[in-house]
Amino acid sequence: MRVGVIGVQGDVSEHVEAVARAMHDAGKAGDAIAVRRREELDRVDALTIPGGESTTISKLLVKLGLFDDIVRRATAEAMPIMGTCAGCILLAKDAGIQADKTKTKLLGLMDMAVDRNAFGRQRESFEADIEVEGLDTPFHSIFIRAPAILRAWGDCTPLARYKDRIVLARQNNLIGAAFHPELSGDLRIHRWFLDLV
């Protein structure tokens, strides 16, 4: 098994390390690699789109020729993809007026609408223990300039909320997390993602 982490901007090394540790802990053979070129994307079985700046990541995905290949592999091949924070925004079909203003091209793979920076700017970043469907104890979640999932429809299922806002959702082979599971030290969401591969 080989899991790619989009390596154009954001917390790439943290995701590579978390995926590698989750594989090791689950006894799965494989590796995690940063993906910056189409030939690297072609060699992975699953993909993580990390946090960072969603507009920048989107533009770089287009510039590097990765954008359309990601959409094709997610739809035609059902390649598992986990998007965290900015990655969650890019997976959504609707990211509101902020995405329109910045001309952020969304992958549009998940039936959900998100609000960028829903909890405020950098200084409003916070940590919280949240109940996640399918996990027996709360997951310690780190929110950094985090989005929120405003609504989910179709096949998109909310799995966790912070207060009244959806912060984790799944649609078939796709997972969108408004928080940063790679920073928590808790690998349960990464292991769960690997089970989709």
C-alpha positions, 0 to 999 in steps of 0.5 A, spaced: 500 500 500 502 506 498 499 513 500 500 519 497 500 526 501 499 532 496 506 536 497 505 542 494 503 547 501 501 546 508 503 540 513 505 535 509 511 532 513 506 531 519 501 527 514 506 523 511 509 521 518 502 520 521 500 515 515 507 511 516 505 511 523 498 508 522 500 503 517 506 501 522 501 500 528 496 497 524 501 492 521 500 494 514 505 494 509 507 500 505 509 507 505 507 514 505 510 519 500 509 526 498 506 527 491 508 533 487 508 530 480 503 526 476 507 520 476 507 520 483 500 520 484 499 515 479 503 510 484 499 511 490 493 507 492 490 513 497 491 520 498 491 525 503 490 533 502 493 536 508 491 543 511 494 549 509 491 555 504 486 552 500 486 557 494 494 556 494 493 548 494 488 549 489 492 553 484 498 549 485 494 542 483 491 546 477 498 548 475 502 542 476 496 538 472 494 534 478 487 537 479 483 533 474 487 526 475 485 527 482 478 528 480 478 522 475 481 517 480 476 519 486 470 518 481 472 512 476 477 508 481 474 510 487 481 512 490 480 513 498 481 521 499 482 524 506 482 532 506 483 535 512 482 543 514 484 546 507 483 539 504 476 538 507 474 545 503 477 543 496 473 536 497 466 540 498 462 542 492 460 548 495 465 553 499 461 559 499 462 566 497 469 566 500 471 561 494 468 565 489 471 571 491 478 568 491 477 564 485 478 557 488 477 551 484 474 546 488 475 538 487 467 538 488 467 531 490 463 531 496 456 533 497 457 538 502 457 546 503 463 548 507 465 555 511 472 557 510 475 560 517 468 558 520 471 559 527 475 565 526 482 567 524 489 564 527 488 567 534 481 563 534 485 556 533 483 551 539 483 544 541 477 540 543 475 533 545 469 531 540 465 525 539 466 521 533 461 516 530 465 509 530 470 511 536 469 509 543 472 515 546 472 522 544 478 524 539 482 530 541 481 535 535 486 541 533 482 546 529 487 551 526 483 557 522 478 551 521 472 551 516 466 547 518 461 543 514 455 547 514 450 542 511 451 535 508 446 532 503 446 526 498 451 520 500 455 525 505 454 523 512 456 527 518 460 523 523 462 528 528 460 535 530 463 541 535 457 544 538 452 545 532 457 544 527 459 538 523 467 537 523 467 530 520 464 527 514 464 521 510 462 520 503 463 513 500 471 513 499 472 520 501 473 523 508 473 531 510 475 533 517 475 540 519 480 539 524 488 536 524 488 529 526 495 528 524 497 533 529 493 530 535 498 524 536 491 519 536 492 515 529 485 512 529 482 517 524 488 515 520 487 508 521 480 508 519 482 512 513 487 506 511 481 501 512 478 504 506 484 502 501 
